[in-house]
Each structure stands twice: as structure tokens, then as C-alpha cells.
Amino acid sequence: MDCQVLREPLAVSFSYFRKQSMNQFSKTWAVACMVTLALAGCGGGGDAGMGTADNTAGLATNSAALTATLAALPVETLSEAEQESLAFMREEEKLAHDVYIQLDGLWRGYTKVFGNIANSESTHTESVLQLLVRYNLPDPTATLTAGVFQNTTLQNLYTQLLTAGSVSLVEGLKVGATIEEVDMIDINKALLAVDNQDITLVYQNLLKGSRNHLRSFVSTLAKQGVTYVPQYMVEADYLAIVTTPMER
């Protein structure tokens, strides 16, 4: 898969995204993957209701657990597509984090969901950073401040999302759900070009987190009397996520 294919869902305004079927992936080392998911705590299972206490200790624990798990996996040759994917995923996870931080500042008096999921996104982007370090690849976000991106498409998208999410609490929650839909589409596309065990492990972890985040945003919208309609996912795939419990 070339870079253009990887970035397709983010190449235009959200209103032009096509609904796409989710791809299912499995590996013979699924048990190891599940162990990492449990340790990493990226699921955000209580995002809609938990407090927003400092997450520094949790991030350190998650990082150490992931480092130990990755150490047991081989360092394999990277394809060009895998290198591009890692750089893009690092910035895409940063985008989610930065949008949620800003929306939390606007709407934290009404919901804790943005702050809680922003903490989880910190763990997500840290997990991608570990892969960049592991493969001696440059970190595209190393010198970037909040809301700033090397990728111009992501930079424009950040502005669009923040503008849309600042209109009201409901619109902010819809932006959150939309981000998680697009994240899952992008990760599943990236997985088509990935065969390294460690990258697949982390990407599957990101998928689990996004599924839980989507559940949280949809649940919080429901408390506002709003039924979220999926924008880009196939409805059956969307329902399979939001009608099932949080993954631990």
C-alpha cells in the first residue's frame, strides 16, 4: 500500500469520506496481544465516567509493560509502507489527543469524556513512539507543539475538527466519535501493509482503544438525547462495536 492509500480517509473534508468495510485481522500470537492490551490500558473502559486525575504514573507503567512485551518479539525488516505508516500513525494519534485536550477545556464542566480519552490517546501515541525508537526512525512530532503537525492534511483537519467541536457539547462529542471511526479505518488500512509482529501488535492495541472510545462518545451522546449515526463505517460494523461491552 502506498502513502496515498494510507492517507485516503484524511485527504479531504470529512463530508466526503466513503463508508468502508472494516477488515478483521488475527495472528497466531493473539494471546500475547491480549496480554499487552490488558497491560497497556488503552481501552479507556470508563472514559465516560472516570475522573481526570493525573495519568503520569499510569503512562509510565503502560510504557514499561509495552517495552517488555515488544522485547520478546523480533525486530524485522521494515518496508517503505511500514515506515510511512508509523510516521503517519504517530501524527494521527497526536491529532486525536490534541483535539480532545482542546475540547476538554471547552466542555469539561459538562463531561469528563474528553479529558479521560485524551489521557488514553497519550498512551496510544507513546506506543507508536516506542516502535519508532525500536526501528531507529525519526519522530515526526519531536519538535511540534500542541495543534501543530508536519502533515499538512492533518494540520488542516485539526482546524476543521476543532472548529466543528467548539460549536456545542453535542457537536464536540460527534467530532470525537468521528475521529474514532476514521482512526479505525486508517489503522485497518495500515494493517494491510504490515507484517511485522510488533507493529501489528501495537496497531491491534490502537484498534481496541478506538473501539472503547467510540463506545464512550456514543454513550455520552445518548445521555444528551442524541443517537449517533456512523459517518464512515459500515453500519453493521459500527453496531457490532457499540452494542457490545467495553473491552478490558
Buried (B, 14 or more C-beta within 10 A) or exposed (E): BEBEEBBBBBEEEBEEBEBBEBEEBEEEBEEBBBBBBBBBBBBBBBBBEBEBEEBEEBBEBBBEBBEEBBEEBEEEEBBEBBBBBBBBBBBBBBBBBBBBBBBBEBBEEBBBBBBBBBBBBBBBBBBBBBBBEBBEBEBBBEEBEEBEBBBEBBBBBBEBBBEBBBEBBBBBBBBBBBBBBBBBBBBBBBBBBBBBBBBBBBBBBBBBBBBBBBBBBBBBBBEEEBEBEBBBBEEEBBEEBBEEEBBE
